[in-house]
Amino acid sequence: MGIQLQVRNFRCLRNVDWSPDGVCVLVGPNGAGKTTLLDALNFLRIAYETNLSQAIGASGGTYFRNLDAPSEENVSFSLTQGTCTWDLIISSGAGPFDASISEKVTEGSEVLLFKGPEENAFNIRGNMIPMIPWQGRVGLGTLTNWVIDQRPAPALPIVSTVTGFLVYGSYVLQQLRHGGSPNSTDMQLAPNGANAFAVLRNWLSKRDYRPAYEFVVRQVGNAFPGISEDIEFEFAANITSLRLHNSLRTERIPVTLAPNGWLAGLLHLMAVAGAAPGALVLIDEFENSLHPYAIRRLVQAMRDWAARKQLTVVLAGHSAALLDEFGEDPSRVFVMESWKPGQPPMPLRLTDYRDPEWLKHFSLGELYRHEDFGGPRDAQGNSTPAMSAS
């Protein structure tokens, strides 16, 4: 199930309205806000799991608020999944424990939680629950951890969605290659991939995770033919590492000799395979180290797995080869550009940016390479395409 995310004045994001679904791609020039858009989801996860102070600190601290936003405009987030919506508004100059923070959680037509900008308590189903200054918890976290009048906290799918937001892509490939993964009981890939080999070993030993393990090993072999058909684990002290097996060789190759692309592809597949059903998986700079053949096979594999698990997968990057994988459905391409007042919210679906019938006559990757969409803007804020859309 997809989400709808609205963001105002968070770092470089002035006006966002985004509803990703299925396997989709996010493109745009450097500095337009692709990574920041993914970070907005991370902000909500950190705010829920810890507190607003840590979320703001992890999102730039004093640079948390857009520097160009008018002083009267607030930083705001609105996340909807299904019939549930979480609204969070942080007034200009507000700190994480400031009463000028507003929040509301609704399920259908019912308001489950409300806090006005001048209030120091959460109204949860008519019960006033004081904010705890030292805790700094957002209202959604308070709502899901309190039992009121013997009524248990509501089971809100949006909570599992928020806690499942993880942005992948800044992988520690050299650390993995030379140092392996510390042994652990982890069942989910860390955002930087440092625990990957331990997670794979854990998946192999757990019946419920065996399909994920087999999917990853099979598909990384398909995406990088001649490199690996299978893997085997090595253990030294408290470290797990890998050797790669190919039927054309009698010798198992240590992972220290694996190509960067193979390692990156392995981690991309694990990010998707380890996601809970219905989750949103976000992978930044997807194409790094990948040949176009590998990109094609990885996207195909992710589509199959995402359809089975009802996942939303967002691949952010700049690759023409990646875009060409969406030629049959350009509505899954989102274009991120710098927003100016009077323009529609970002990112735009490519089919809202360009005529769908016109797009059928071109390679999406070639259009992107020639800056027909998602290109940089000049000093006056005009896009500078090298090809005409006429």
WOCORQUI-V771077 format. One record per backbone hydrogen bond with DSSP energy under -0.5 kcal/mol. NH is the residue of the N-H (numbers start at 1). CO is the residue of the C=O. If there is no record, write none. Layout:
# WOCORQUI-V771077
NH:CO + NH:CO
This chain:
# WOCORQUI-V771077
3:20 + 4:80 + 5:18 + 6:78 + 7:16 + 8:76 + 9:14 + 10:13 + 11:9 + 11:64 + 13:10 + 14:12 + 16:7 + 17:346 + 18:5 + 24:22 + 24:313 + 25:332 + 26:315 + 27:334 + 32:29 + 37:33 + 38:34 + 39:35 + 40:36 + 41:37 + 41:38 + 42:38 + 43:39 + 44:40 + 45:41 + 46:42 + 47:43 + 48:44 + 49:45 + 50:46 + 52:136 + 55:51 + 56:52 + 57:53 + 58:54 + 59:55 + 59:56 + 60:57 + 61:56 + 63:60 + 64:61 + 66:9 + 69:66 + 73:70 + 75:90 + 76:8 + 76:74 + 77:88 + 78:6 + 79:86 + 80:4 + 81:84 + 84:81 + 85:106 + 86:79 + 87:85 + 87:104 + 88:77 + 89:102 + 90:75 + 91:89 + 91:100 + 94:91 + 98:95 + 101:98 + 102:89 + 103:115 + 104:87 + 105:113 + 106:85 + 107:110 + 108:83 + 110:107 + 112:105 + 112:110 + 113:105 + 114:123 + 115:103 + 119:99 + 119:116 + 122:129 + 123:114 + 124:122 + 124:127 + 125:112 + 125:123 + 127:124 + 129:122 + 129:127 + 130:128 + 131:120 + 133:131 + 135:132 + 136:132 + 138:47 + 142:138 + 143:139 + 144:140 + 145:142 + 146:142 + 146:143 + 148:146 + 148:151 + 151:148 + 152:150 + 156:154 + 157:155 + 159:156 + 160:156 + 161:157 + 162:158 + 163:159 + 164:160 + 165:162 + 166:164 + 166:280 + 168:166 + 168:282 + 169:191 + 171:169 + 172:192 + 173:171 + 176:172 + 177:173 + 178:174 + 179:175 + 180:176 + 181:240 + 183:238 + 193:190 + 196:193 + 199:195 + 200:196 + 201:197 + 202:198 + 203:199 + 204:200 + 205:201 + 206:202 + 206:203 + 207:205 + 209:206 + 210:206 + 210:207 + 213:209 + 214:210 + 215:211 + 216:212 + 217:213 + 218:214 + 219:215 + 220:216 + 221:217 + 222:218 + 223:219 + 224:220 + 225:222 + 227:224 + 228:224 + 229:245 + 230:245 + 232:243 + 234:241 + 236:239 + 239:236 + 240:181 + 241:234 + 243:232 + 244:253 + 245:230 + 249:246 + 253:244 + 255:242 + 257:254 + 258:255 + 263:259 + 264:260 + 265:261 + 266:262 + 267:263 + 268:264 + 269:265 + 270:266 + 271:267 + 272:268 + 273:269 + 274:270 + 275:272 + 278:309 + 279:276 + 281:279 + 281:312 + 282:166 + 283:314 + 284:168 + 286:316 + 288:285 + 290:287 + 295:291 + 296:292 + 297:293 + 298:294 + 299:295 + 300:296 + 301:297 + 302:298 + 303:299 + 304:300 + 305:301 + 306:302 + 307:303 + 308:304 + 309:305 + 310:306 + 311:306 + 312:279 + 313:22 + 313:311 + 314:281 + 315:24 + 315:313 + 316:283 + 316:314 + 317:26 + 323:319 + 324:320 + 325:321 + 325:322 + 326:323 + 327:324 + 329:326 + 332:329 + 333:330 + 334:25 + 334:332 + 335:348 + 336:27 + 336:334 + 337:335 + 343:340 + 346:15 + 347:335 + 348:335 + 350:330 + 350:333 + 352:349 + 353:349 + 354:350 + 359:355 + 360:356 + 361:358 + 362:359 + 367:363 + 368:364 + 369:365 + 370:366 + 371:368 + 372:367 + 378:382 + 381:378 + 384:376 + 386:370 + 387:370
